[in-house]
């Protein structure tokens, strides 16, 4: 007969051993999951067009710029991103004074990028601070450069030097950024707008309209003068051509009359009586009309010719 109060030690040892194994396996898997979680949580991806900045206790220890997979040490390292592509910064408008003491509003924009992220972090720290430095340098350079130009040279398209000025400002801003080791490069600085303060616009526009009116009148005067000059030259040429034509006609006429007289002389010299008759008939043509009355003796040669008696 089996006693219920007797404990089988072999069975108890077997059961305790099974639970311990299960516990160890569970702890192992939990630890494995934690390790995998730590590894995965400290992996990072470097994308195209960005820098990954790895800091350890606040100090930059590494910068990855090539696209791919990276890893940081857990708990003691952090990762942040900086743009690698070109960015556009709209510089807020500012008021400047020109060489001829006129006030005007200048509005610029800049295209820039981070060329050395380590220097940029060391000196500017953030993108916002970097843009603030760009703004200061652009304003300083533009104010100095436009301060050496008259107002008309800035706004007048015919006299404007803004094309070369933009390149010059870009170079000077880059020199200032390089001297201070900001690790950023300005690709281009452009002027979007040049305006007058509101209180000066009306008077300047009125003056510009007046100047344009004067310019238009000048063009009209030059056109009228050129037209008159062309007309005078044309009239002169026409008169010269007509005078030459008349002179040539007179020469031809006189030569023809001389030739005719020569022919008449040669013809009439062959028969003097015929010449006398011809001249008489010619005189009749000039002296006798439809109502002509002639009183002459009947025996005169002239009367004989009229009646046909030429003996």
HELIX and SHEET records of a PDB file:
HELIX    1   1 UNK A    9  UNK A   41  1                                  33    
HELIX    2   2 UNK A  117  UNK A  123  1                                   7    
HELIX    3   3 UNK A  127  UNK A  146  1                                  20    
HELIX    4   4 UNK A  151  UNK A  155  1                                   5    
HELIX    5   5 UNK A  162  UNK A  179  1                                  18    
HELIX    6   6 UNK A  198  UNK A  268  1                                  71    
HELIX    7   7 UNK A  272  UNK A  287  1                                  16    
HELIX    8   8 UNK A  301  UNK A  307  1                                   7    
SHEET    1   A 2 UNK A  43  UNK A  46  0                                        
SHEET    2   A 2 UNK A  68  UNK A  71 -1                                        
SHEET    1   B 3 UNK A  59  UNK A  64  0                                        
SHEET    2   B 3 UNK A  50  UNK A  56 -1                                        
SHEET    3   B 3 UNK A  77  UNK A  83 -1                                        
SHEET    1   C 3 UNK A  87  UNK A  90  0                                        
SHEET    2   C 3 UNK A 103  UNK A 114 -1                                        
SHEET    3   C 3 UNK A  94  UNK A  97 -1                                        
SHEET    1   D 3 UNK A  87  UNK A  90  0                                        
SHEET    2   D 3 UNK A 103  UNK A 114 -1                                        
SHEET    3   D 3 UNK A 184  UNK A 195 -1                                        
END                                                                             
